[in-house]
Amino acid sequence: MGPPGTGKTSIARSVARALDKKYVRVCLGGVRDEAEIRGHRRTYIGSMPGRIAAGMKQAGVSNPLMLLDEIDKVSTDYRGDTSSALLEVLDSEQNSHFVDHYLEIPLDLSRVLFIATANDAAAIPRPLLDRMEILEVSSYTENEKFHIGKDYLLEKQRSRHGLKPEQLTITDEALQKIIHNYTREAGVRNLERRIGDLCRKAARKILEGSAAEVRVDEADLAEYLGRERVHFSMANEKDDVGIVRGLAWTSVGGDTLQIEVNVMPGKGEIQLTGQMGDVMKESARIGLSFLRSIADRYDIPGAYFEEHDIHIHIPEGAVPKDGPSAGITMATAMLSALTGRKVKADLAMTGEITLRGRVLPIGGLKEKLLAARMADIHHVLVPDKNRPDVEELSAEITGGLEIVYVSSMEDVIEQSFV
């Protein structure tokens, strides 16, 4: 399970090759008819066996490796629940007598090695997920992408375009710039496409006779691939009031969110803009309630909240955002705006806040720390309960970052302000 383009299907194919098993791929994306799994009864016109039985026939052996691709994309309609039909297939206690409606005799699936792929665990029904062992495939670091591109993708694309190794060379600096400024993804699919673009441009030059061989350097990328497509928002240049950098997990890796807060005379209303989801709006209100409860510690008058409006905005308003992990970021930004105290410029934070100011753990930490490094941020506040997750990460990800563990908003406030 992991983001698109990280090689989940390729891993299954490699496992089949390593175990010397027949490989069968069953794509479940968009399948919504239970008969696709269990087969149709032979009384119907156009009846046929289900995809599992058809896959076994295609393999021709009783112990193939069967890949159930995109298992989180199966859907349900009035004809039955497809995911429920998969329960028997994937249960090792039951699948030795799997009955396909078309075959009408038990089919032994106990020797089949099933590997399923998915992008999102939340979309898989709980009973079905319980029958699987979850292996997380996380986003690649830029260094990992560089080695995958150099050692595998470049050679693959050169052979696809009929180019010899000496006819096209891409320098290390150019490949790193393609990864950093021309692709934004968790996997390497777009990186392979950009290398393919270079191969086609090189092949055309060679065919037209304008060059016998093509060398692509960092300075040549604008000519071959056009202007840079990806720009990373860097750390703030100076300490500021009411602006705090949060860390977010997205389907294409991590990202930084700059949260802005303004306080103005009004009637005590809170405005939330920037396409926030319900969970994020609740985090903002929880943060405000906590700040109201400790207002006397910072000499904020009791009537202040009734006489002023608070506006929280997250830029890139066209992008929907949700999740609880911006809780401490919004609370810190609000406190900064209320007290006029500046927040450190090269600081980022992530964590869920409770009504009493405790900091709860969050997910997607690897991608968030990678995003912090991309933005040239050096200090990161992480929930104390995420300490085991950080210890599992390699020095390549955490190197250059000063990670501070926080368990309450008091810790966050102590580390945040100048």
Secondary structure, 3 states (H helix, E strand, C coil): CCCCCCCHHHHHHHHHHHHCCCEEEEECCCCCCCHHHHCCCCCCCCCCCCHHHHHHHHHCCCCCEEEEECHHHCCEECCEEHHHHHHHHHCCCCHHHEECCCCCCEECCCCCEEEECCCCHHHCCHHHHHCCCCCCCCCCCHHHHHHHHHHHHHHHHHHHCCCCHHHEEECHHHHHHHHHHCCCCCCCHHHHHHHHHHHHHHHHHHHHCCCCCEEECHHHHHHHHCCCCCCCCCCCCCCEECEEEEEEEECCEEEEEEEEEEEEECCCCEEEECCECHHHHHHHHHHHHHHHHCHHHHCCCCCHHHHEEEEEECCCCCCCECCCCCHHHHHHHHHHHHHCCEECCCEEECCEECCCCEEECCCCHHHHHHHHHHCCCCEEEEEHHHHHHHHHCCHHHHCCCEEEEECEHHHHHHHHEC
